[in-house]
Amino acid sequence: MISIASILNKHGGGKLYFGVRNDGTVIGQEINDATLRSISQAIGNYLRPTIYPVITRKKYGERTVILVEFSGTQQPYLAYNVPRIRVADEDLVMERTVYEEMIRRRDSVSYSWESQRSKYKVSDIDQNTFTSYLKKAKKVGRISFEANEPADVMTKLELSDGEWLLNAGAALFVDCGINELQMAKFASDERLTFTDIRRFTGPILGLADKAVQYVIDAMDWRVEFDGSLERKEIPEIPVDAVREAVINAFGHRLVESGQSVEVAIYRSFIEIYSPGKFPDGLTPETFIKEIRKPIRRNPLITRTLYYSKDMESFATGLKRIQNACDEVGCKVAYYGDNYGFTVRFYRHCGEGWESGMGANGGTHDTQAGTHYRQDHKQQIIALVQRNSKITRKQIAEELSVSLRTVQRIINSIEELEYVGSGRGGHWEFKNKR
């Protein structure tokens, strides 16, 4: 651990071999899964800030060694709470002046990851992503300059260094592996059996759209009739709150960690996870209940997303999530640790959803995965009264439920019967209404 911290502080990365002497002689190492796990756990427990190394076995002739490959840009790194630096083949305690200078550099925007030159050029920009962003930013009035060419726009947004994009510019506009999104659906409230899993890389806004759509497709929706001919579709979780959580997950994540933004769909809740520790000394409630100055891990990225109104840069994201959920009675919770931050939306909360889970005669169609309310009976009756020739399929589309659910509800309406057969038939009430 001491060697890894020392090498990170001197070189920003390196390789560490277990089973090789300092002079390069391979002596080998007895290795099993517990060995690799113990090294990973030690790095996670005793090295700060957190890194995510690659730990593998390598064979040299008949002898096997462990190779740990690691990198990081969050100097100074501490092993067992002590900063050290590599000098020749020694790991020396870092002088206080060097340590303080590294802290200043790390906390300075000019030295941050997003301000460093990337390996991508302006010519690597995904044109569709760029065009869509610029059009939106100009439409909402937060970009007023006339420039339309990527090179000119990147210069004005301070996202490039000549022909090279800064890391922030590449993360926002290049279809590359800087950003990763993982999404999964689980059969229960535990990560035991997944029914779907997907992984994508690409520009931030494109991935954010994929994540929001994934949640929209996975959510249950109910229908209310307000007397008009048009139905009112209501999601179990406010879509605006979901989008806010997703865009914040990308905008505020610790990119250097190498971790993905994650969307996890469980039976009882939906989680949005962002790698990177929540600001020390603060809690989500602080930003929800108080007016605070923003603490931005990636100021270039968040500022650019602010111009397109995809993100507000005034520390109000959590407050908007909370307000949107409170308005409809959706329960939301926030969890954080040393590795990341999670927004959890609880499913089927608020007015209307309680009956959908079985209260007051509500029913759950487990095969279709769709919840419906007791008043769906009245909605079907109203639909049949307006159109006696309406089909079961049309009713299912109006209520956003399965055909099987529609048939089950119809079977429970004793006075309703279908007269005739096929398309030539019609609905009648045994006792005229």
C-alpha positions as CSV (number, residue, x, y, z in Angstrom):
1,M,0.0,0.0,0.0
2,I,2.9,2.4,0.9
3,S,4.6,1.7,-2.5
4,I,1.4,2.3,-4.5
5,A,0.7,5.6,-2.7
6,S,4.4,6.7,-3.2
7,I,4.4,5.8,-6.9
8,L,1.0,7.5,-7.5
9,N,2.3,10.7,-5.9
10,K,5.5,10.6,-8.0
11,H,4.4,9.2,-11.4
12,G,0.6,9.2,-11.4
13,G,0.5,5.4,-11.9
14,G,2.6,2.3,-12.2
15,K,2.8,-1.5,-11.8
16,L,3.5,-3.5,-8.6
17,Y,4.5,-7.1,-8.7
18,F,4.0,-9.6,-5.9
19,G,6.5,-12.5,-6.3
20,V,9.3,-10.5,-7.9
21,R,12.4,-9.1,-6.1
22,N,13.6,-5.5,-6.5
23,D,16.4,-6.7,-8.8
24,G,13.8,-8.3,-11.1
25,T,14.3,-12.0,-10.0
26,V,11.0,-13.9,-10.3
27,I,10.5,-16.0,-7.2
28,G,6.8,-16.6,-7.7
29,Q,3.8,-16.4,-5.3
30,E,1.2,-18.9,-4.1
31,I,-2.0,-17.4,-5.4
32,N,-5.7,-18.2,-5.0
33,D,-8.9,-16.1,-5.2
34,A,-8.5,-15.1,-1.6
35,T,-5.1,-13.7,-2.3
36,L,-6.4,-11.4,-5.0
37,R,-9.3,-10.4,-2.9
38,S,-7.2,-9.6,0.1
39,I,-5.0,-7.3,-2.1
40,S,-8.1,-5.5,-3.5
41,Q,-9.6,-5.1,0.0
42,A,-6.3,-3.7,1.4
43,I,-6.1,-1.1,-1.4
44,G,-9.7,-0.2,-0.8
45,N,-9.3,0.1,3.0
46,Y,-5.9,1.7,3.4
47,L,-5.4,3.9,0.3
48,R,-7.0,7.3,0.0
49,P,-8.3,8.8,-2.3
50,T,-9.8,5.6,-3.6
51,I,-8.4,4.0,-6.7
52,Y,-9.6,1.0,-8.8
53,P,-6.6,-1.1,-9.8
54,V,-6.5,-4.0,-12.2
55,I,-5.2,-7.1,-10.4
56,T,-4.2,-10.1,-12.5
57,R,-2.1,-13.3,-12.5
58,K,1.0,-13.5,-14.8
59,K,3.2,-16.5,-15.5
60,Y,6.9,-16.4,-16.0
61,G,7.9,-19.9,-16.9
62,E,6.7,-22.1,-14.2
63,R,6.3,-19.3,-11.7
64,T,3.2,-17.2,-11.1
65,V,3.2,-13.6,-9.8
66,I,0.5,-11.0,-9.1
67,L,0.5,-7.8,-11.2
68,V,-1.3,-4.7,-9.8
69,E,-1.7,-2.0,-12.4
70,F,-2.9,1.4,-11.1
71,S,-3.3,5.1,-11.9
72,G,-4.8,8.2,-10.5
73,T,-4.9,12.0,-10.8
74,Q,-6.1,12.9,-7.3
75,Q,-2.6,13.5,-5.7
76,P,-1.7,13.4,-2.9
77,Y,-2.4,9.8,-2.1
78,L,-2.1,8.5,1.5
79,A,-1.4,5.0,2.7
80,Y,-2.5,4.4,6.2
81,N,-3.2,8.1,6.4
82,V,0.4,9.1,5.6
83,P,1.5,10.8,2.4
84,R,4.6,9.3,0.8
85,I,6.6,9.8,-2.4
86,R,8.9,7.5,-4.4
87,V,12.6,8.5,-4.4
88,A,14.8,5.9,-6.2
89,D,13.6,2.6,-4.7
90,E,12.5,4.1,-1.4
91,D,9.1,5.3,-0.2
92,L,9.7,8.4,1.8
93,V,7.3,10.4,4.0
94,M,6.4,13.5,2.0
95,E,7.5,16.8,3.2
96,R,4.7,19.1,4.4
97,T,5.4,21.8,1.8
98,V,5.1,19.2,-1.0
99,Y,1.9,17.8,0.4
100,E,0.3,21.2,0.7
101,E,1.3,22.1,-2.8
102,M,-0.3,18.9,-4.1
103,I,-3.5,19.7,-2.2
104,R,-3.6,23.2,-3.8
105,R,-3.0,21.7,-7.3
106,R,-5.7,19.1,-6.8
107,D,-8.3,21.6,-5.6
108,S,-7.5,24.1,-8.4
109,V,-9.8,23.9,-11.4
110,S,-6.8,24.6,-13.7
111,Y,-5.2,21.3,-12.6
112,S,-8.3,19.2,-12.5
113,W,-8.9,16.1,-14.6
114,E,-11.5,17.8,-16.8
115,S,-9.1,20.7,-17.6
116,Q,-6.3,18.4,-18.9
117,R,-5.8,17.8,-22.6
118,S,-7.4,14.6,-23.8
119,K,-6.3,12.3,-26.5
120,Y,-9.2,13.4,-28.7
121,K,-9.3,16.2,-31.2
122,V,-12.1,18.6,-32.1
123,S,-12.5,16.6,-35.3
124,D,-13.5,13.6,-33.2
125,I,-16.7,15.3,-32.0
126,D,-19.9,13.5,-32.6
127,Q,-21.7,15.9,-35.0
128,N,-25.2,14.9,-34.0
129,T,-24.5,15.4,-30.3
130,F,-22.8,18.7,-30.9
131,T,-25.6,20.0,-33.2
132,S,-28.4,19.0,-30.9
133,Y,-26.6,20.6,-27.9
134,L,-25.9,23.9,-29.6
135,K,-29.4,24.2,-31.0
136,K,-30.9,23.6,-27.5
137,A,-28.5,26.0,-25.8
138,K,-29.3,28.8,-28.3
139,K,-33.0,28.1,-28.1
140,V,-33.1,28.5,-24.3
141,G,-31.0,31.7,-24.6
142,R,-28.0,30.7,-22.6
143,I,-25.6,30.8,-25.6
144,S,-25.8,34.0,-27.6
145,F,-22.7,33.9,-29.8
146,E,-23.0,33.4,-33.5
147,A,-20.4,30.7,-33.9
148,N,-21.6,27.3,-35.2
149,E,-18.4,25.4,-36.1
150,P,-17.2,22.9,-33.5
151,A,-13.7,24.4,-33.3
152,D,-15.0,27.9,-32.6
153,V,-17.7,26.7,-30.2
154,M,-15.2,24.6,-28.2
155,T,-12.9,27.6,-27.9
156,K,-15.6,29.9,-26.7
157,L,-16.8,27.2,-24.2
158,E,-13.2,26.8,-23.0
159,L,-13.3,23.1,-23.8
160,S,-10.3,22.9,-26.1
161,D,-6.6,23.6,-26.4
162,G,-6.0,24.3,-30.0
163,E,-7.1,21.3,-32.0
164,W,-7.2,19.1,-28.9
165,L,-10.2,18.7,-26.7
166,L,-9.9,19.0,-23.0
167,N,-11.2,15.9,-21.1
168,A,-14.4,17.8,-20.3
169,G,-15.0,18.5,-24.0
170,A,-14.3,14.8,-24.9
171,A,-16.7,13.6,-22.2
172,L,-19.4,15.8,-23.4
173,F,-19.1,15.5,-27.2
174,V,-17.0,12.5,-28.2
175,D,-18.4,9.0,-28.7
176,C,-15.6,7.3,-26.6
177,G,-15.1,5.3,-23.5
178,I,-14.7,8.2,-21.0
179,N,-18.3,7.8,-19.9
180,E,-19.9,4.4,-19.2
181,L,-23.5,3.6,-18.3
182,Q,-24.6,0.3,-16.9
183,M,-28.3,-0.5,-16.6
184,A,-30.0,-3.6,-15.2
185,K,-33.4,-5.0,-14.0
186,F,-33.6,-7.3,-11.1
187,A,-36.2,-9.9,-10.3
188,S,-36.4,-8.8,-6.6
189,D,-35.1,-6.2,-4.3
190,E,-31.7,-7.8,-4.2
191,R,-28.9,-8.1,-6.8
192,L,-29.3,-11.8,-7.2
193,T,-31.2,-12.5,-10.4
194,F,-31.2,-9.9,-13.2
195,T,-33.7,-10.1,-16.0
196,D,-32.0,-7.5,-18.2
197,I,-28.5,-5.9,-18.3
198,R,-27.1,-3.3,-20.7
199,R,-23.8,-1.4,-21.0
200,F,-23.1,1.7,-23.1
201,T,-20.4,4.2,-23.7
202,G,-20.6,7.6,-25.4
203,P,-21.2,11.3,-24.9
204,I,-22.9,12.4,-21.6
205,L,-26.1,13.7,-23.0
206,G,-26.7,10.6,-25.2
207,L,-26.1,8.3,-22.3
208,A,-28.4,10.4,-20.1
209,D,-31.2,10.1,-22.7
210,K,-30.7,6.3,-22.7
211,A,-30.8,6.1,-18.9
212,V,-34.0,8.1,-18.6
213,Q,-35.7,6.1,-21.4
214,Y,-34.7,2.9,-19.7
215,V,-36.4,4.0,-16.5
216,I,-39.5,5.3,-18.3
217,D,-39.8,1.9,-20.1
218,A,-39.4,0.0,-16.8
219,M,-41.9,2.1,-14.7
220,D,-45.5,1.4,-14.2
221,W,-48.0,4.0,-15.5
222,R,-51.6,4.5,-14.4
223,V,-54.4,6.3,-16.3
224,E,-56.8,8.8,-14.9
225,F,-59.9,10.3,-16.7
226,D,-60.7,13.9,-15.8
227,G,-64.0,14.0,-17.9
228,S,-62.3,14.8,-21.2
229,L,-61.9,12.4,-24.1
230,E,-58.1,12.3,-23.5
231,R,-56.6,10.1,-20.9
232,K,-54.1,11.3,-18.3
233,E,-51.1,9.0,-18.0
234,I,-49.3,9.2,-14.6
235,P,-45.9,7.5,-13.9
236,E,-45.1,6.0,-10.6
237,I,-42.0,8.3,-10.3
238,P,-41.9,11.8,-11.8
239,V,-39.9,11.7,-15.0
240,D,-38.4,15.2,-14.3
241,A,-37.0,13.9,-11.0
242,V,-35.5,10.9,-12.8
243,R,-33.8,13.1,-15.4
244,E,-32.5,15.4,-12.8
245,A,-31.0,12.4,-10.9
246,V,-29.4,11.0,-14.1
247,I,-27.9,14.2,-15.4
248,N,-26.5,15.0,-11.9
249,A,-25.0,11.5,-11.7
250,F,-23.0,12.2,-14.9
251,G,-22.2,15.8,-14.1
252,H,-20.9,15.3,-10.6
253,R,-19.3,11.9,-10.8
254,L,-15.7,11.2,-10.1
255,V,-14.6,10.3,-13.6
256,E,-11.1,9.2,-12.6
257,S,-12.5,6.4,-10.5
258,G,-13.2,4.4,-13.7
259,Q,-16.6,3.4,-12.4
260,S,-19.9,3.6,-14.4
261,V,-23.0,5.6,-13.7
262,E,-25.6,2.9,-12.9
263,V,-29.3,2.5,-13.2
264,A,-30.8,-0.4,-11.3
265,I,-34.5,-1.3,-11.5
266,Y,-35.7,-3.4,-8.5
267,R,-39.2,-4.6,-7.7
268,S,-39.8,-2.0,-5.0
269,F,-37.5,0.9,-6.0
270,I,-35.3,2.3,-8.7
271,E,-31.7,3.6,-8.1
272,I,-29.4,6.0,-9.9
273,Y,-25.8,5.7,-8.8
274,S,-22.9,8.1,-9.4
275,P,-19.3,7.2,-8.5
276,G,-17.7,9.8,-6.2
277,K,-18.1,10.6,-2.5
278,F,-20.6,13.3,-1.5
279,P,-18.9,16.5,-0.2
280,D,-17.4,16.0,3.2
281,G,-19.3,17.6,6.1
282,L,-22.5,18.0,4.1
283,T,-25.6,15.9,3.6
284,P,-28.3,15.8,0.9
285,E,-30.7,17.4,3.4
286,T,-28.4,20.4,3.6
287,F,-28.9,21.2,-0.1
288,I,-32.6,20.4,0.1
289,K,-33.5,22.6,3.1
290,E,-30.9,25.3,2.8
291,I,-29.6,27.7,0.2
292,R,-26.0,26.7,-0.4
293,K,-23.3,27.6,-2.9
294,P,-22.7,24.8,-5.4
295,I,-19.8,22.4,-4.9
296,R,-18.9,21.2,-8.4
297,R,-16.5,18.4,-8.9
298,N,-16.6,19.0,-12.7
299,P,-17.2,22.7,-13.2
300,L,-16.5,22.8,-16.9
301,I,-18.9,19.9,-17.5
302,T,-21.7,21.3,-15.3
303,R,-21.3,24.8,-16.7
304,T,-21.7,23.5,-20.3
305,L,-24.8,21.5,-19.3
306,Y,-26.1,24.6,-17.7
307,Y,-25.9,26.4,-21.0
308,S,-28.3,23.9,-22.5
309,K,-30.5,23.9,-19.4
310,D,-29.9,20.2,-18.9
311,M,-28.4,21.1,-15.5
312,E,-28.8,24.0,-13.2
313,S,-25.5,25.1,-11.5
314,F,-26.9,26.6,-8.4
315,A,-26.9,23.6,-6.0
316,T,-30.6,23.0,-6.5
317,G,-30.6,19.6,-8.2
318,L,-31.5,17.6,-5.0
319,K,-34.1,20.2,-4.1
320,R,-35.8,19.8,-7.5
321,I,-35.8,16.0,-7.2
322,Q,-37.3,16.2,-3.7
323,N,-40.0,18.8,-4.7
324,A,-41.0,16.8,-7.7
325,C,-41.4,13.7,-5.6
326,D,-43.2,15.5,-2.7
327,E,-45.7,16.9,-5.1
328,V,-47.0,13.5,-6.1
329,G,-46.2,11.6,-2.9
330,C,-43.3,9.6,-4.3
331,K,-40.8,8.5,-1.6
332,V,-37.2,9.3,-2.4
333,A,-34.0,8.6,-0.3
334,Y,-30.3,9.4,-0.7
335,Y,-27.4,7.2,0.2
336,G,-23.6,7.8,0.1
337,D,-20.4,6.2,1.1
338,N,-16.7,6.6,0.2
339,Y,-17.3,5.2,-3.3
340,G,-20.4,6.9,-4.6
341,F,-23.8,8.5,-4.2
342,T,-27.2,6.9,-4.8
343,V,-30.7,8.4,-5.3
344,R,-33.4,5.8,-4.6
345,F,-37.0,6.3,-5.8
346,Y,-39.5,4.0,-4.2
347,R,-42.1,2.6,-6.5
348,H,-45.9,2.8,-6.3
349,C,-46.1,5.5,-3.7
350,G,-48.5,8.4,-3.4
351,E,-52.1,8.9,-4.2
352,G,-53.5,6.2,-6.5
353,W,-50.7,3.8,-6.3
354,E,-51.6,2.4,-2.9
355,S,-54.8,0.9,-4.2
356,G,-52.8,-0.3,-7.2
357,M,-50.8,-2.6,-4.9
358,G,-53.8,-4.4,-3.5
359,A,-55.5,-1.9,-1.1
360,N,-59.2,-1.1,-1.6
361,G,-59.7,-3.9,-4.1
362,G,-56.8,-3.1,-6.3
363,T,-55.0,-5.9,-8.2
364,H,-51.6,-6.6,-9.5
365,D,-51.1,-8.5,-12.7
366,T,-47.7,-10.2,-12.1
367,Q,-47.4,-11.7,-15.5
368,A,-47.8,-8.4,-17.3
369,G,-45.9,-6.5,-14.6
370,T,-48.6,-3.8,-14.6
371,H,-50.5,-2.4,-11.6
372,Y,-54.1,-1.2,-12.0
373,R,-56.5,0.5,-9.7
374,Q,-60.0,-0.3,-8.5
375,D,-61.5,2.6,-10.5
376,H,-60.3,0.9,-13.8
377,K,-63.7,-0.8,-13.6
378,Q,-65.4,2.6,-13.8
379,Q,-63.0,3.6,-16.6
380,I,-63.9,0.6,-18.7
381,I,-67.6,1.2,-18.1
382,A,-67.2,4.8,-19.2
383,L,-65.3,3.7,-22.4
384,V,-68.0,1.1,-23.3
385,Q,-70.7,3.7,-22.7
386,R,-69.0,6.1,-25.2
387,N,-68.3,3.3,-27.7
388,S,-70.2,0.0,-27.5
389,K,-68.0,-1.5,-30.3
390,I,-64.7,-0.7,-28.6
391,T,-62.3,-3.7,-28.6
392,R,-60.5,-5.2,-25.7
393,K,-57.2,-4.2,-27.4
394,Q,-58.4,-0.6,-27.6
395,I,-59.4,-0.7,-23.9
396,A,-55.9,-2.0,-23.0
397,E,-54.3,0.8,-24.9
398,E,-56.4,3.4,-23.3
399,L,-55.6,2.1,-19.8
400,S,-52.0,1.1,-20.5
401,V,-52.5,-2.4,-19.2
402,S,-52.3,-5.9,-20.7
403,L,-55.1,-7.7,-22.5
404,R,-55.1,-10.2,-19.7
405,T,-55.6,-7.5,-17.2
406,V,-58.5,-6.0,-19.2
407,Q,-60.2,-9.4,-19.5
408,R,-59.8,-9.9,-15.7
409,I,-61.4,-6.6,-15.0
410,I,-64.2,-7.2,-17.5
411,N,-64.9,-10.6,-15.9
412,S,-65.4,-8.8,-12.6
413,I,-68.1,-6.4,-14.1
414,E,-71.1,-8.8,-13.8
415,E,-73.6,-6.5,-15.6
416,L,-71.3,-6.1,-18.7
417,E,-71.5,-8.6,-21.6
418,Y,-70.4,-8.9,-25.2
419,V,-73.2,-9.6,-27.6
420,G,-72.3,-11.2,-31.0
421,S,-68.9,-12.3,-32.1
422,G,-65.8,-10.8,-33.5
423,R,-65.8,-7.3,-34.9
424,G,-69.5,-7.5,-35.5
425,G,-70.4,-7.7,-31.9
426,H,-70.9,-5.0,-29.3
427,W,-71.0,-4.4,-25.5
428,E,-74.3,-4.3,-23.6
429,F,-75.2,-3.9,-19.9
430,K,-77.6,-6.5,-18.5
431,N,-79.3,-3.7,-16.5
432,K,-79.5,-0.7,-18.7
433,R,-77.7,2.3,-17.2
